Amino acid sequence: MQLKAQDGADVAAIMQDVGRAARAAAGALAQAPAEARNAALTHAAATLRARTADILAANADDVKAAKAAGTAASFVDRLTLNEARVEAIARGLEEIAALPDPVGAVIAQWQRPNGLDIQRVRVPLGVIGIIYESRPNVTADAGGLCLKSGNAAILRGGSDSHRSSRAIHACLAAGLKAAGLPEAAVQLVPTTSRDAVGLMLQGLDGAIDVIVPRGGKGLVARVQAEARVPVFAHLEGLCHTYVDRAADLAMAKALVVNAKLRRTGVCGATETLLVDAGAPAHYLGALIGALADAGCEVRGDSPSQAADARVKPAQDADWVTEYLDAIIAVKVVDGVDGAMEHIRRYGSQHTDCIITNDTATAERFLARVDSAIVLHNASTQFADGGEFGMGAEIGIATGRLHARGPVGVEQLTTFKYVVRGTGQVRPG
């Protein structure tokens, strides 16, 4: 399907076709056996490996264009693919295929005194619209998760990664065809027009059942403001790591550096380091030094500046900034209560960590911090569906309705009640 023009009428017509095809495919996919859905995923993974050179060539064009446009280095990193990353995408599809089939799974079952047998059974959501930026791997992750969970997917990737996304989507389409499933079960929006996003948010005349945004604050804000269908909210990752007075310093240094710098452009990267005022005096300087020595810019409060001359003064905005870059804000707080208050005030309820050897303090933090993911003595970079054993994820949901945390195959289902009787009538 090719776009002839970028005017609203053409885009609207194209998106209507996409919506109708997705709705028809959703019905077929929901009834397809698990073996067919798994075969589509494994064939797509094999095709990805076979077409690695083509995918990398397309990605090189995207990266070249992004650099020419003066795009930030952290953004370019999220966009860039290499052989290892393509292999990881293929392996992710195989891991999704290996997961238990969620469709038709009995969540609960009970029998009433009158003999009615009641089951709560997982069923697909229907058609899922995924709107995302820069990361071409989301094309495979989102398409694969929707396919496994029996949902049709409409994928709208960022214009900056459209060449890479097209190459990856072609592999998914090949997998669907090989398995005898409708290729419209996973569609990539065939236009980079921003009008397509607006039409998806309106629901494509009832074709879309839920929208999942995955991207920056601007994208998510637009989706939440304009969507006329339910949204799995994925707010920015204002993630915190708190180093308690009872932390092991060597562990804390390793975790903090990894949480910030392993991949600075992921939503699970720590953006603020909180250090207990009651920790040994040398802890603060050692932690800051480890970050600065690793190439991280540190912006901190007065105690942090006093601990290391390389620390720049923090401004109020630093406590609410998702840098997605080699920059971190550092603040000294009054114990775990001070840390929890800071997180409550400034956090985005995404992912927050405590580093301590005091079990009671850790359990207090884990119980009271109201974030989608809370960790004890582990890097915030583990905020990832793949690391949770989900194969992959569409995003980290920070809302409270339906799904929270990594959105995997189970979170992409709803349920229905199946009631079996033997002729029971309800008494008047």
QUIBEL-V572582 format. One record per pair of residues at least 6 apart in sequence whose C-alpha atoms are under 8 Angstrom apart, sorted by the first residue. I is the first residue (numbers start at 1). J is the second residue. Records with the same first field share a line. If there is no record, write none. Layout:
BEGIN
I->J  J
END
This chain:
BEGIN
1->190
2->190
3->10  11  14  190  191
4->10
5->11
6->193
8->195
11->191  193  195  196
12->196  199
15->189  196  199  200  204
16->204  205
18->154  184  187  189
19->154  204  205  207  208
20->207
21->184  185
22->127  152  153  154  184  185  186  187  207
23->126  127  152  207  208
25->152  182  183  184  185
26->126  127  150  151  152  185
27->126
28->181  182
29->147  150  151  152  181  182  185
30->103  123  124  126  150  151
31->150
32->150  181
34->101  148
36->179  180  181
37->97  147  148  150  176  179  181
38->97  98  148
39->97  175  179
40->172  174  175  176  177  178  179  181
41->93  94  96  97  144  147  148  172  175  176
42->93  94  97  175
43->174  175  178
44->90  93  171  172  173  174  175  176
45->89  90  91  93  94  171
46->90
47->171  174  175
48->55  86  87  90  168  171
49->86  87  90
52->83  86
54->167
55->164  167  168
56->81  82  83  164
58->163  164  167
59->79  80  81  161  163  164
60->80
61->163
62->79  160  161  162  163  164
63->76  79  80
65->160
66->76  160
67->76
74->264  265  324  325
75->134  265
77->265
78->134  135  265  266
79->134  135  136  161
89->137  140  141
92->141  386  391  392
93->140  141  144  391  392
94->391
95->390  391
96->144  145  148  390  391  392
97->148
99->390  391
101->148  149
102->122  123  148  149  409  410  413
103->121  122  123  124  149  150  413
104->121  122  123
105->121  122
106->119  120  121  122
107->119  120  121  122
108->119  120  121
109->117  118  119  120
110->117  118  119
111->117  118
112->118
114->424
115->421  422  424
116->419  420  421  422  424
117->419  420  421
118->417  418  419  420
119->417  418  419
120->415  416  417  418
121->415  416  417  418
122->413  414  415  416
123->150  413  414  415  416
124->149  150  151  412  413  414  415
125->151  209  210  412  413  414
126->150  151  152  208  209
127->151  152  153  154  207  208  209  210
128->146  151  152  153  154  208  209  210  211  212
129->153  154  155  156  200  208  209  210  211  212
130->142  153  154  155  156  211  212  213  214
131->155  156  157  158  197  211  212  213  214  215
132->138  155  156  157  158  213  214  215
133->157  158  159  160  161  214  215  216
134->157  158  159  160  161  215
135->161
136->157  161  162  164  165  168
137->165
138->394
139->155  157  165  168  169
140->168  169  172
141->392  393  394
142->153  155  393  394
143->153  155  172  186
144->172
145->392  393  394  408  409  412
146->152  153  409  412
147->153  185  186
148->409
149->409  410  412  413
151->185  412
152->184  185  186
153->185  186  187
154->186  187  188  189
155->186  187  188  189
156->188  189  197
157->165  188  189
158->192
159->192
162->192
166->188
169->187  188
172->186
173->183  186
174->183
176->182  183  185
177->183
189->196
198->226
200->208
201->211  223  226  227  228  229
202->226  227  228  229
203->209  227  228  229
208->229
209->229  230
210->229  230  231  232
211->227  229  230  231  232
212->231  232  233  234  394  395
213->219  220  223  231  232  233  234  395
214->220  234  394  395
216->236
217->235  236
220->233  234  235
223->231
224->231  233
232->397  399  403
233->397  398  399
234->395  396  397  398  399
235->348  350  397  398
236->267  322  348  350
237->267  268  269  322  348  349  350  351
238->267  270  271  272  320  321  322  346  347  348  349  350  351
239->268  269  270  271  272  347  348  350  351  352  380
240->270  271  272  273  274  343  347  351  352  353
241->256  270  272  273  274  352  353  354  355  380
242->273  274  275  276  336  339  352  353  354  355
243->252  273  274  275  276  354  355  356
244->275  276  278  279  335  336  354  355  356
245->276  277  278  279  280  335  356
246->279  356  357  358
247->355  356  357  358
248->355  356  357
249->283
252->287  355
253->286  287  290
255->377  378  379
256->270  273  287  291  379
257->290  291  294
258->379  381
259->268  269  270  379  380  381
260->269  270  271  326  328
261->269  296  326
262->381
263->269  381
264->324  325  326
265->324  325
266->324  381
267->324
268->350  351  380  381  382  383  384
269->324  380  381
270->328  380  381
271->321  322  323  324  327  328  329
272->319  328  329  330  331
273->328  329  330  331
274->330  331  332  333  339
275->284  330  331  332  333
276->332  333  334  335  336  339
277->332  333  334  335
278->334  335
284->304  307
285->304  307  308
288->298  304  307  308
289->308
291->297  298
292->298  310
295->326
296->326  327  328
297->311  326  327  328
298->310  311  312  327  328  329  330
299->311  312  313  314  318  327  328  329  330
300->311  312  313  314  329  330  331
301->313  314  330  331  332
302->313
303->331  332
304->311  330  331  332
305->311  312  313
314->329  330
318->329
319->329  346
320->346  347
333->339
336->361  365
340->365  368  369
343->369
344->369  370
348->371  398
349->370  371  372  373  398
350->371  372  373  396  397  398  405
351->371  372  373  374  375  380  383
352->369  371  373  374  375  380
353->374  375  376  377  378  379  380
354->362  365  375  376  377
355->362  376  377  378
356->362  376  377
362->376
366->374  375  376
371->398
372->396  397  398  404  405
373->383  405
382->388
383->396  406
384->392  393  396  406
385->391  392  393  395  406  407  408
386->392  393
390->408  409
391->408
392->408
393->406  407  408
394->406  407  408
395->405  406  407
396->404  405  406  407
397->403  404  405  406  407
398->404  405
402->411
403->411
END
